[in-house]
């Protein structure tokens, strides 16, 4: 679901595995199994908001079946870390742009994660 105040858009129900790295300097890295042949690695940042609330943003490029770059997507989520620090839930929105920066589509997503030790 979308968070209040986010741009309305279609909600796509897809489930996939991912690995996120939240580096101490604020760097955010993600790799996932959603469309590895048509997406680049995901790079971005994260920051602490307050208490157990955080946020991240990531950007990645998208390719057609021939491997030609067609667009890029920016995903922004608000995170709620559980009390143990071992899992979180998040929700937010995505914006897809053509390579000239023209907005093509918006959508919403949620995630849940468990810390990998």
Secondary structure, 3 states (H helix, E strand, C coil): CCCCCCCCCEECCCCCCEEEEECCCCEEEEEECCCCCCECCEEEEEEEEECCEEEEEEEEEEECCCCCEEEEEEEEEEEEECCCCCEEEEEEEEEEEECCCCEEEEEEEEEEEECCC
